[in-house]
Amino acid sequence: MRQAIWFRSDLRTLDNPALFDACNGEQPPLAVFFACCETWERHNWAPIKIDFLWRNLESLQQGLAEKGIQLEVQLVPKFSQVPGAIRQFCHENHVERMQINAEYALDEKRRDAAVEAVLSRDDIELVRHHGNVLVAPGQVRTQQGEYYKKFTPFNRRWRQVLNEMNYGEPLQAHSFEPVIAKGLPNCPGKSRDSSHWVAGEQEALGKLGQFVGHSIENYQQARDLPAQTGTSQLSAYLALGVVGPQTAARALHSMSPEFPFGLPTGADTWLTELAWREFYQHLMYFVPRLSKGESFQTETDRIQWLDDDNAFQCWCKGRTGYPIVDAGMRQLTSTGWMHNRLRMITANFLVKDLMVDWRKGEAFFMKHLIDGSFPANNGGWQWSASVGTDAVPYFRVFNPVRQSEKFDPDGDYIRKWVNELKEVPTKHIHWPHSWLQQKSSNNYCEPVVEHRFARERFLTRFKQVKHG
């Protein structure tokens, strides 16, 4: 039987159940990837993410060729055109079974359902695996058989399921006689240089090994300090599936025979971050309206947001007058990545200080992030805006100056990204305006809003919605 694998957000050979299954026959499987640039643009994919994707595709194509598997990359502008393209691919190559790793957002689910309908008419089997998550949606249920709406009980049950899983040898796809890689078409659509992120599966595995072997013990403390490199730096690779969650879990498993229990504090904290990643994917699966720009807490869609484009542009450009917020936004637009603590601070500020609709911030992040993942980005924004399933309580409004003092105490992160504040003493760095007024050359922006006033404004509007 001729088999093929359709790659999507799983650009790897290790721990890839769809590829592993496709290699079970006597002849090498075929492999295909459809570049849907018009749909990616509609989904707000960042140009830097597209560039990083293309570079990882090149690496994957070479890695597959060494295993005797030819990867063909086709330019198919829209998801709606994929069913026809995949049917033609199967006919031309006499494919009888197509293997995929499931994706859970609404457009992706609809695309896959349309593909399955087209292939079934020709008796071509579409086989789904769940290689993008450790635990498939539906495997983690409440005692009433429902999906979890709160993270903490989800995390508890998710870990119980992990405890029952087998962490033996990694899934290594069978190799065949090597072939010569075809090469890729030119990267379509807008792209932005991503070369400061080294592409490829081996690089991702090396980063994982380095992090687990050397940095993870300090992760709980260091992950909240943006001036340090205290995070795993794996998010961009996880978003494209260049490294899989199974590989990450196996690396942690080696640290505790009772995995996922008994882990050192840093490793346990990182596992919780992987749980958040899966929680948001499960929610996408069970709650389709999240893919339509709707809040999980439906009553919060009645909030009267301010249509203040000037305030929004100040936020986008990192010119709010709040140093920690401006540093985060400038890091994002300069590099295509932002430290996670800053994602929370900047999101909270946009929604709660500026009263700007969270969906605008969600789209802006996706348009710039190299690690943009729709489930995680949507979940994070709904959490910050207090409109999501497991949202921060609405009355919890971050004070940006206090956040700055706590997480960038010496101001090193601020000085790195906000050039106008390089000379400000540490004593004044978190709120430099009084100090700057004494200087003849002050080109830092004035505060776009007064925090205490903004906090009360937000709370008043939110209470009206929550309590009628």
C-alpha positions in Angstrom: 0.0 0.0 0.0 1.4 3.4 -1.0 1.4 5.8 1.9 2.1 9.5 2.3 2.4 12.0 5.1 1.0 15.5 4.9 3.2 17.7 7.0 1.7 20.8 8.7 2.8 22.0 12.2 4.9 18.9 12.8 8.1 19.6 10.9 10.3 16.9 12.4 11.3 13.3 12.0 11.7 12.3 15.7 8.6 11.4 17.7 6.3 12.1 14.8 3.6 9.4 14.9 2.2 10.2 11.5 5.6 9.8 9.8 6.4 6.7 11.9 3.2 5.0 10.7 3.7 6.1 7.1 7.1 4.4 7.2 5.7 1.0 8.1 5.5 -0.3 4.6 8.2 -1.8 2.4 8.5 1.2 0.2 9.3 4.7 1.3 6.3 7.0 1.9 5.8 10.3 0.0 5.6 13.5 1.9 3.9 16.8 1.0 3.5 20.2 2.5 1.0 22.9 1.3 2.1 26.5 1.7 -1.2 28.4 2.1 0.0 32.0 2.2 -3.3 33.8 1.7 -4.8 31.8 4.6 -1.7 32.4 6.7 -2.0 36.1 6.1 -5.7 36.0 7.0 -4.6 34.2 10.2 -2.2 37.1 10.9 1.0 34.9 10.6 4.1 37.1 11.1 6.5 37.5 8.1 9.3 36.3 10.4 7.4 33.2 11.3 6.9 32.4 7.6 10.6 32.9 7.0 11.5 30.6 9.9 9.0 28.0 8.6 10.6 28.0 5.2 14.0 27.6 6.6 12.8 24.7 8.7 11.1 23.1 5.7 14.5 23.2 3.9 16.1 21.4 6.8 13.3 18.9 7.0 13.4 18.2 3.3 17.1 17.4 3.6 16.6 15.3 6.7 13.8 13.3 5.0 15.9 12.8 1.8 18.6 11.2 3.9 16.0 8.8 5.1 14.9 8.1 1.5 11.7 10.2 1.7 11.0 12.9 -0.9 9.2 16.0 0.5 7.3 18.0 -2.1 6.3 21.6 -1.2 3.4 23.0 -3.1 2.1 26.6 -3.2 -1.6 26.4 -2.6 -2.8 29.8 -1.5 -5.9 29.0 0.5 -7.0 26.2 2.8 -10.1 25.9 0.6 -7.9 24.7 -2.3 -6.1 22.0 -0.3 -8.7 19.2 -0.8 -8.4 19.4 -4.5 -4.6 19.7 -4.4 -4.2 16.7 -2.1 -6.6 14.6 -4.2 -4.5 15.3 -7.3 -1.3 14.5 -5.3 -2.8 11.2 -4.3 -3.9 10.3 -7.8 -0.7 11.2 -9.4 1.3 9.1 -6.9 -1.2 6.3 -6.4 -1.5 7.1 -2.7 -4.0 4.9 -0.8 -3.4 6.2 2.8 -2.6 9.7 4.0 -1.2 10.2 7.5 -1.6 13.4 9.4 -1.1 14.9 12.9 -4.3 16.6 14.0 -4.7 20.3 14.4 -7.5 21.7 16.6 -8.5 25.3 15.6 -11.7 25.7 13.6 -10.3 26.5 10.2 -7.8 23.6 10.4 -10.5 21.2 11.5 -12.8 22.3 8.6 -9.9 21.9 6.1 -9.2 18.4 7.4 -12.9 17.4 7.3 -13.1 18.6 3.7 -9.9 16.7 2.8 -11.3 13.5 4.4 -14.6 13.9 2.5 -12.8 14.3 -0.9 -10.4 11.4 -0.2 -13.1 9.0 1.0 -14.9 9.3 -2.3 -11.8 7.7 -3.9 -11.4 5.1 -1.1 -8.2 6.9 0.2 -7.9 6.6 3.9 -7.0 9.7 6.1 -5.4 8.6 9.3 -5.2 11.1 12.2 -2.6 11.0 15.0 -2.2 13.4 17.9 1.5 14.2 17.6 1.1 17.9 18.4 0.0 17.2 22.0 0.9 14.7 24.7 -2.7 14.0 25.6 -5.4 14.1 22.9 -8.5 16.2 23.4 -11.1 14.0 25.0 -8.6 12.0 27.0 -8.8 14.5 29.9 -12.3 14.7 31.2 -14.1 15.7 34.4 -16.0 13.1 36.5 -19.1 14.3 34.6 -17.4 13.5 31.3 -16.9 17.1 30.2 -13.9 19.1 29.2 -12.1 21.1 31.8 -12.9 24.8 31.9 -10.2 25.6 34.6 -6.5 25.0 34.2 -5.7 23.7 37.7 -8.0 20.7 37.7 -7.0 20.1 34.0 -3.3 20.1 34.9 -3.9 17.7 37.8 -5.8 15.2 35.6 -3.5 15.7 32.6 -0.6 14.7 34.8 -2.4 11.5 35.9 -2.8 10.6 32.2 0.9 11.3 31.6 1.7 9.0 34.5 0.1 6.1 32.7 2.0 6.7 29.4 5.0 4.8 28.2 8.3 6.7 27.9 10.4 4.1 26.2 12.4 4.7 23.1 11.6 7.7 20.9 9.6 7.1 17.7 12.3 6.9 15.0 11.0 6.7 11.5 12.3 3.8 9.4 15.0 4.8 6.9 15.2 3.8 3.2 17.7 4.3 0.4 18.7 8.0 0.5 17.4 10.3 -2.3 18.3 13.8 -3.5 16.1 16.6 -2.1 14.1 18.4 -4.7 14.6 21.9 -3.3 11.8 24.3 -2.3 10.0 26.9 -4.4 10.7 30.5 -3.4 9.1 31.5 -0.2 5.8 33.1 -1.1 4.2 36.0 0.7 5.8 38.5 2.9 8.8 37.3 4.9 11.3 38.9 7.4 14.8 37.6 8.1 14.7 35.1 10.9 18.3 34.1 10.8 19.1 34.9 14.4 17.1 31.7 15.1 19.0 28.7 13.8 16.6 26.4 11.9 16.3 22.7 12.0 15.4 19.7 14.1 19.0 19.1 15.3 19.2 22.7 16.6 15.9 22.4 18.4 17.0 19.1 20.0 20.3 20.7 21.0 18.4 23.6 22.6 16.2 21.2 24.5 19.2 19.2 25.8 21.0 22.4 26.8 18.0 23.7 28.7 17.1 20.5 30.5 20.8 19.7 31.2 22.0 23.1 32.4 19.3 25.7 32.8 16.1 24.1 34.0 17.0 24.0 37.7 16.9 27.8 37.8 13.8 28.1 35.5 11.2 28.9 38.2 13.1 32.0 39.3 14.8 33.1 36.1 11.8 32.7 33.8 10.2 35.9 35.1 13.3 38.1 34.7 13.4 39.5 31.2 17.0 40.8 31.5 18.2 37.2 31.8 18.0 34.3 29.3 16.0 32.2 31.8 13.4 30.6 29.4 13.9 27.5 27.2 13.9 29.5 23.9 12.0 26.6 22.4 8.6 28.3 21.7 9.3 29.0 18.0 10.3 25.4 17.5 7.3 24.0 19.4 5.0 26.3 17.3 6.1 24.7 14.1 6.5 21.2 15.5 10.3 21.2 14.9 10.5 19.6 18.3 7.6 17.6 19.6 6.0 17.6 23.1 6.8 13.9 23.4 10.5 14.6 23.1 10.2 17.3 25.7 8.3 15.0 28.1 10.9 12.3 27.6 13.7 14.7 28.5 11.8 15.5 31.8 11.0 11.9 32.4 14.7 11.2 32.8 14.8 13.5 35.8 12.2 11.5 37.8 11.2 7.9 37.8 7.8 8.9 39.1 7.3 11.3 36.1 5.3 13.5 35.9 5.6 13.6 39.7 8.7 14.0 41.8 10.3 16.5 39.4 12.7 19.2 40.7 11.0 22.6 41.1 12.3 24.1 37.8 11.4 21.0 35.7 8.0 20.8 37.3 7.3 24.5 36.5 8.3 24.0 32.9 6.0 20.9 32.7 3.2 23.2 33.9 4.0 25.5 30.9 3.6 22.5 28.6 0.3 21.8 30.3 -0.9 25.4 29.6 0.0 24.8 25.9 -2.1 21.7 25.8 -5.0 23.2 27.8 -5.4 26.0 25.1 -5.3 23.4 22.3 -8.0 21.3 24.0 -10.1 24.4 24.4 -9.8 25.2 20.7 -11.1 21.7 20.0 -14.1 21.9 22.3 -15.1 25.5 22.0 -15.2 26.5 18.3 -16.3 30.1 19.0 -12.8 30.8 20.4 -11.6 30.6 16.7 -14.2 33.2 15.7 -12.9 36.1 17.9 -15.4 35.5 20.7 -14.6 35.5 24.4 -15.0 32.3 26.4 -17.1 34.3 28.9 -19.7 35.3 26.5 -21.1 38.1 28.6 -17.8 40.0 28.4 -18.3 40.5 24.6 -20.7 43.3 25.7 -17.8 45.4 27.2 -17.7 48.9 25.7 -14.1 49.1 24.6 -12.6 52.5 23.7 -12.0 53.1 20.0 -8.8 55.1 20.7 -6.4 54.5 17.8 -3.9 57.0 19.2 -3.5 55.0 22.4 -3.3 51.8 20.4 -0.6 53.1 18.2 1.4 54.4 21.2 1.2 50.8 22.6 2.2 49.3 19.2 5.2 51.6 18.9 6.4 51.2 22.5 5.7 54.9 23.2 3.2 54.7 26.2 5.5 56.4 28.7 5.6 53.3 30.8 9.2 52.0 30.5 8.5 48.3 31.0 5.6 48.3 28.6 7.6 50.2 26.0 10.6 47.9 26.4 8.5 44.8 25.8 6.8 46.2 22.7 10.1 47.3 21.2 11.6 43.9 21.8 8.7 42.4 19.9 8.8 44.7 16.9 12.6 44.6 16.7 13.1 40.8 17.1 9.8 39.0 16.5 9.9 37.6 20.1 9.0 38.9 23.5 9.7 37.5 27.0 6.6 35.8 28.4 6.4 38.0 31.5 6.3 41.0 29.2 3.6 39.4 27.1 1.4 39.5 30.3 2.4 43.0 31.3 1.9 44.6 27.8 -1.4 42.7 27.3 -2.8 43.7 30.6 -1.8 47.3 30.0 -3.5 47.5 26.6 -6.8 46.0 27.9 -7.0 47.4 31.4 -5.1 50.7 31.2 -6.0 51.7 27.7 -9.4 49.9 27.5 -8.6 48.7 24.0 -10.3 45.6 22.7 -8.0 42.5 23.4 -8.6 41.2 19.9 -6.5 44.1 18.5 -3.6 43.1 20.7 -4.1 39.4 19.9 -3.8 40.2 16.1 -0.8 42.5 16.6 1.1 39.8 18.5 0.4 37.2 15.9 1.6 39.6 13.1 5.0 40.0 14.8 5.7 36.8 16.8 8.1 34.2 15.4 6.5 31.7 17.8 2.9 32.8 17.1 0.6 29.9 18.0 -3.1 30.7 17.7 -4.3 28.6 20.6 -1.6 29.9 23.0 -1.8 33.5 21.8 -5.6 33.5 22.0 -5.6 31.8 25.4 -3.0 34.2 26.8 -4.9 37.3 25.6 -8.2 36.1 27.0 -6.5 35.3 30.3 -4.9 38.8 30.4 -8.2 40.5 29.5 -10.1 38.5 32.1 -12.6 37.2 29.5 -11.3 33.6 29.1 -12.0 30.2 30.6 -9.4 30.4 33.4 -8.9 34.2 33.3 -7.1 36.3 35.9 -9.9 37.8 38.1 -11.1 41.0 36.4 -10.2 43.1 39.5 -6.6 42.1 39.2 -5.1 44.9 37.2 -1.3 44.9 36.9 0.4 48.1 38.1 3.0 48.4 35.3 5.4 50.3 37.6 5.2 47.7 40.3 5.7 44.9 37.7 8.8 46.8 36.5 10.3 47.1 39.9 9.6 43.4 40.7 10.8 41.8 37.5 13.4 44.3 36.2 14.7 45.6 39.5 18.0 47.1 38.1 16.3 48.4 34.8 18.7 46.4 32.6 15.9 45.1 30.3 14.4 48.6 30.0 17.8 50.2 29.2 18.4 47.6 26.5 15.2 48.3 24.6 14.4 51.9 25.4 17.4 53.9 24.3 16.0 57.2 25.6 16.4 55.9 29.2 20.0 54.6 29.0 21.3 57.3 31.3 18.4 57.2 33.9 19.6 56.1 37.4 18.2 52.8 38.7 16.3 54.7 41.4 14.2 56.5 38.7 14.2 54.0 35.8 10.7 52.5 36.5 9.1 55.9 36.4 11.6 58.4 35.0 9.4 61.4 34.2 10.3 63.6 37.2 14.0 63.0 36.7 13.8 63.6 32.9 12.1 66.9 33.4 15.3 68.3 34.9 17.2 67.4 31.7 17.5 69.7 28.7 17.4 66.8 26.2 14.4 64.6 27.1 13.0 62.8 24.1 11.1 60.1 26.1 7.3 60.2 25.7 4.8 61.4 28.3 2.5 58.7 29.9 -0.4 58.0 27.6 -2.7 57.4 30.6 -2.7 57.8 34.4 -2.8 54.3 35.9 -4.9 54.9 38.9 -7.6 56.6 36.8 -7.4 53.9 34.1 -7.8 51.1 36.7 -11.0 52.6 38.1 -12.4 53.1 34.6 -11.7 49.5 33.6 -13.2 48.1 36.9 -16.4 50.2 36.5 -17.0 49.0 32.9 -16.2 45.4 33.7 -18.5 45.3 36.8 -21.4 46.6 34.6 -21.0 43.6 32.4 -20.3 41.0 35.1 -22.9 42.1 37.6 -25.4 43.8 35.3 
